[in-house]
């Protein structure tokens, strides 16, 4: 099966026309070279130019919507897709390398002076527009071949603008390659409704132009299935954003999401990855050295040691990071043959979920959705999982030796022991960018929002994901009420679909924008808590685990723990305060402004017509 691969060192780089320009309002090239008709002569010209668009989009110094594990080893620690969950309520990090994400989560981001990584950068758009305008002038190839490559340009332009609208709302819609004299360089922003209608046209055209399978064994290129997956993502985002932010036209996008998702499913190319091993099948999607044979993965970023490597595993086990209690609490419990929300279980009501004894954290992992222990390290089954760390007992918190979690919940999604052992820049497991699972979740959510979801739809979407991990099915006529969300005015069906999305797509660069489109920024006001903990638990830890420390060594570590221990009360008991002692414990998501990012002040100085987003 031909796979869709992004590999920025393997795809040919077209140097003429893809060097950096400048960081002003719209990066642009002069009207010579690639914009001259004599440049566009053959299919090879089209393909080389399109290859350059792949490379430009995958350059994470400028754009951050095609991250994967990023483009070099150090960037695996700064802007990999994994770290984007620090922006959300799933994950915390006390590392200065992720302060940019923690600032957004806490509502503390400020107006930048100039465009930085992944912000107000526009050079990619110039290249997309150039191929769209000049590609059809090539006379030596058929219309179908021209459509293949211009279809790629439409695909990337749609993805580019989705990212811009998600961040800034209203943005300038530019559909032609500009030069230094173009008046459009100084135009005001277009309304998001206008831009997203144009994005819908672009991605629809891309899906109609691109082949199901490329000819001449041209593997690794965007195809129809990839375009339909992006269309599904775009339309679910815009449809729900318009609905919950009181904008017109949301149903149109939700209906297009349904159409795109069903059209992709009808291709019969993709399926949920299942080998009959519910304790490992989910995890293997994110630890595989080669995703080429995986039918669930629609688009992925290819890594190969010696060509393009990364260091994600090595950075996942750094100190000061961890999953939140709120995230852990959302995993369903299996009780009496049913999948129940935590608060609906007898275990929770009998105080067995968070026992009075502090370090028996493995109780939290018992009888839960099997994805939990494939995402977060089970302290009762941690031996042999981590490279060179079998001497430690888990969980480990600040002040202890070894891998210290800010919350007590150590995330292991994407972690593979053999990859970690390879060292800096040599990890090579691939990064999924679009999965069939996401498309199924999109379909379930869109139909639930439209009021057309049925048991048949659940069986071919949500229940396929549950089948992979041997979870009880979701029955539309018997959905348990989760008291955690009872006051939010959502149907039990929507609550469960959103829960499934949070669990299935965690650490894949979705949660933050999901909260933004649902208008749930209020979740980010909540304190980021970890495991239940009391200072009296410290002595119990040493008694329970038997760390081997005695005398002065033991007393020194206990002193270190107490010096770095920050606790916060909730419902009469204490939990680790993940951001205790830092400014990020002060959380202030402002509903009037924080759903959009501020435009850099330097860009407004260059073009005052841009204006600034509300309340910034």
C-alpha positions, 0 to 999 in steps of 0.5 A, a space after each residue: 500500500 502506498 503511504 503518505 510520508 512527510 520527510 523534509 530531508 528526503 523530499 527534494 528541495 527546490 532552492 530557486 524560490 524557496 530561500 528565506 525572504 523576510 518576516 514582514 506582513 507577507 513574505 514574498 519573492 520578486 516577480 522574476 524566476 519562478 513566476 516567469 512563464 518560461 520556468 513552467 515547462 514540464 511535469 518535473 518542474 511541477 513536481 520539484 516546485 510542489 516538493 518545495 512546498 512540502 519542505 517549507 510546510 515542514 519547517 517548524 522554525 516557521 510553521 507549527 501545524 505539521 510538527 510530528 516530532 519536529 525537524 531536528 533533535 533539539 526541537 523535539 524538546 521545544 515544539 514537538 506535537 507532544 508538548 502542545 498539550 502543555 497549552 491544554 488541561 491534559 499536561 503540565 511542564 515546569 521546563 523553560 523550554 515549554 514556557 510558551 505553551 504554559 503561558 497560553 494555558 494560564 492566559 498569560 501570553 502577551 503581544 509579541 513585537 515580531 512574528 516568531 515561530 509558527 505565528 505571523 509567517 506567510 512565505 508558504 502561502 506565496 509558494 502555494 499561490 504560485 503553483 496554483 497560478 502558474 501550474 496550469 500554464 504547463 502545456 507539456 502535460 495532461 490536465 489530470 497531471 496538472 490537477 495532481 500538483 495544483 491539488 497539493 497546493 490547494 491542500 497546503 493552502 487550506 491547511 495553512 489558513 486553518 492554522 492562521 484562522 485558529 490563531 487569529 480569527 480574521 486574516 487577509 485572504 490572499 489567493 495570488 502570488 504578490 510582489 513588492 508592489 502589490 497593494 494587497 500587502 497593505 489590505 485589512 484583514 478579511 472576516 473569518 467567515 469569508 476566509 473559511 468559506 474560501 478554505 472550504 472551497 480549496 480543500 474541496 478542490 484539492 480532494 477532487 483534484 488529487 488521485 486516490 493513488 499516484 501514478 508511476 509509483 510516486 509514493 509519499 505524496 498527499 492524495 485524495 484520502 489525505 485531503 478528505 481527512 483534512 477536510 473532515 478536520 477543517 469542517 468539524 473545527 469551523 462548524 463547532 466554532 461557529 456554533 459555540 461562538 454564536 457565528 452563522 453557518 455552523 451547520 453547513 460545515 458540520 454537514 461537509 464534515 460528515 460528507 468528507 468523513 463518509 467519502 474517506 471511509 468509502 475509499 476502503 483504504 483505511 482501518 483501525 489498527 488492531 492485531 488482537 492485543 488490546 494492551 499494546 495495539 494503541 501504543 504501537 501506533 506511536 512507537 513504530 519505527 516504520 508506519 508504512 504498513 499501518 492502514 490507520 495512518 493516513 499521513 505521517 512524518 518519516 524519520 530515519 536514523 542518519 537522514 532525519 532523526 529526533 530525540 522525543 523519547 529522551 525528552 519525554 522522561 525529563 523532570 517537571 512534566 506530567 499528566 493532570 489529575 483532570 485528564 486521568 479522571 476522564 478515563 472510563 472505568 470498567 465495572 460490572 461489564 460496563 464502561 462508566 465515568 469515574 464518579 458513577 462507579 462504586 469504587 469512587 463512591 466507596 473511596 477506593 479510587 483515591 485510597 487514604 494511603 498515599 503511594 498506592 497510586 496503582 489503584 488509580 490504574 486498576 479496571 480502567 480504559 486500557 489506553 490509560 496504561 498505554 499513555 501513562 506509566 502504571 506505577 504497579 507495572 513499571 519495571 522493564 519499560 524505561 531505558 536505564 531506569 529499572 532501579 527506581 520505583 514509581 511514581 517519582 515527584 520533585 525532590 526525588 532522584 530519577 525521573 521526577 513528575 510534576 504531577 506523579 503521572 508519568 506520560 509514556 505515549 510515544 516512548 519506546 525503550 529501544 529508541 531512547 537507548 539510541 541517544 540524541 538525534 538517532 531516534 527514528 520512530 515515525 510520527 502520525 499526522 492524520 489517523 483514521 481514528 480522528 476521522 471516525 471521531 469527527 464523524 461521530 461528533 459532527 452527527 451528534 452536533 447535527 442531531 443525526 447520530 445513531 447507534 449505527 454511526 457509533 458502531 462504526 466510529 466510537 465503538 471501533 476505537 473501543 473494540 481495539 482496546 476491548 472496552 464495552 461499547 457505547 450504547 446510545 440508549 444507555 449512556 451513563 451520566 457523568 456528574 463532572 459535566 452535568 452542569 454544562 448543558 451538553 447531552 450525555 452523547 456529546 460528553 462521551 464523544 468529547 471524552 473519547 476524543 480527549 483520550 484517543 487523540 491526546 498529545 497529538 496537537 488537538 486538545 487546545 484547539 478543541 477547547 477553543 472551538 467548544 468555547 471551553 477556555 474556562 477549563 484552563 482556569 482550573 488549577 493543574 493538579 496531580 495525584 493525591 498527596 499529603 506530607 505524611 505520605 513521605 514516610 509511607 513512601 519509603 516504607 512501602 517501596 523500600 527505596 534502599 536509601 538509609 541514614 543521611 541519604 534518606 534524610 537528605 532526599 526527604 528534606 529535598 521533597 519537603 522543600 519542593 512540595 506544593 500542595 493544593 486542597 480540593 474537597 477536603 484533601 490535598 493534591 500535588 500543585 503542578 505549578 506551585 511556586 511558579 507564576 503559572 499557578 495564577 490562571 486567568 483565561 479571559 473569555 473576552 480575548 484569549 480565544 484568539 492570539 494577538 497580532 505582533 505589534 511590529 506587523 501592525 506598525 508595518 500595516 495599520 490596516 490589520 488592526 488588533 484582536 479584541 481586548 489585546 
